[in-house]
Amino acid sequence: MVKRLLTLLKISLLLICMNVWADGVAEALRAKVPATELLVAAKIDIDERVSEALRLAKNTGLKVNEYPRAKLDAIVKSTNF
């Protein structure tokens, strides 16, 4: 998961496809890792982890966009994990 997150950060995107990724995204935001956009899967269950990541993104002025899961899967596959 960390390798995936770091690869996504290299292209200035943070991505939450699954709730378990939200912890890594929140950690990256707390560490002030540079990013330009947070991509969130449409219809994801908003639990504490996702909620915290969204709050941190909002507090840092990071653009948050919701995409269908298939679109996010295509983004992940295109980064050659």
C-alpha positions as CSV (number, residue, x, y, z in Angstrom):
1,M,0.0,0.0,0.0
2,V,2.8,2.4,0.8
3,K,4.4,1.9,-2.6
4,R,1.1,2.6,-4.3
5,L,0.6,5.7,-2.2
6,L,4.1,7.0,-2.9
7,T,3.7,6.4,-6.6
8,L,0.4,8.3,-6.7
9,L,2.0,11.2,-4.7
10,K,4.7,11.4,-7.4
11,I,2.0,12.5,-9.8
12,S,0.5,14.8,-7.2
13,L,-2.6,12.8,-6.6
14,L,-3.9,11.2,-3.5
15,L,-6.4,8.4,-4.0
16,I,-9.0,6.7,-1.9
17,C,-10.4,3.7,-3.6
18,M,-11.0,1.6,-0.5
19,N,-11.4,2.7,3.1
20,V,-8.2,1.1,4.1
21,W,-6.3,3.6,1.9
22,A,-7.7,6.5,3.8
23,D,-5.2,6.0,6.7
24,G,-2.2,6.4,4.3
25,V,-3.8,9.4,2.7
26,A,-4.5,11.1,6.1
27,E,-0.9,10.3,7.1
28,A,0.5,11.9,3.9
29,L,-1.7,15.0,4.5
30,R,-0.5,15.3,8.1
31,A,3.1,15.1,6.8
32,K,2.3,17.9,4.3
33,V,3.3,15.7,1.3
34,P,2.7,17.9,-1.7
35,A,-0.4,17.0,-3.7
36,T,-2.8,18.8,-6.0
37,E,-5.9,16.7,-5.8
38,L,-7.6,14.0,-3.7
39,L,-9.6,11.4,-5.7
40,V,-12.3,9.6,-3.9
41,A,-14.3,6.6,-5.1
42,A,-17.9,7.4,-5.6
43,K,-20.3,5.7,-3.1
44,I,-17.4,4.8,-0.7
45,D,-18.5,4.2,2.9
46,I,-17.6,7.3,4.8
47,D,-16.1,6.0,8.0
48,E,-13.7,7.7,10.5
49,R,-10.7,7.2,8.3
50,V,-12.2,8.6,5.1
51,S,-13.8,11.4,7.1
52,E,-10.4,12.4,8.6
53,A,-8.7,12.3,5.2
54,L,-11.5,14.5,3.7
55,R,-11.2,16.9,6.7
56,L,-7.5,17.2,6.3
57,A,-7.8,17.8,2.6
58,K,-10.3,20.5,3.1
59,N,-8.1,22.2,5.8
60,T,-5.1,22.3,3.5
61,G,-7.2,23.6,0.5
62,L,-6.7,20.4,-1.5
63,K,-9.1,19.9,-4.4
64,V,-11.3,16.9,-3.7
65,N,-13.1,15.1,-6.6
66,E,-15.3,12.0,-6.6
67,Y,-14.9,9.5,-9.5
68,P,-16.5,6.1,-10.3
69,R,-14.5,3.2,-9.0
70,A,-13.8,2.0,-12.6
71,K,-12.1,5.3,-13.4
72,L,-9.9,5.1,-10.3
73,D,-9.1,1.5,-11.0
74,A,-7.9,2.6,-14.5
75,I,-5.7,5.3,-12.9
76,V,-4.2,2.8,-10.5
77,K,-3.5,0.3,-13.3
78,S,-1.8,3.0,-15.4
79,T,0.8,3.6,-12.7
80,N,2.2,0.1,-13.1
81,F,2.1,-1.2,-9.5
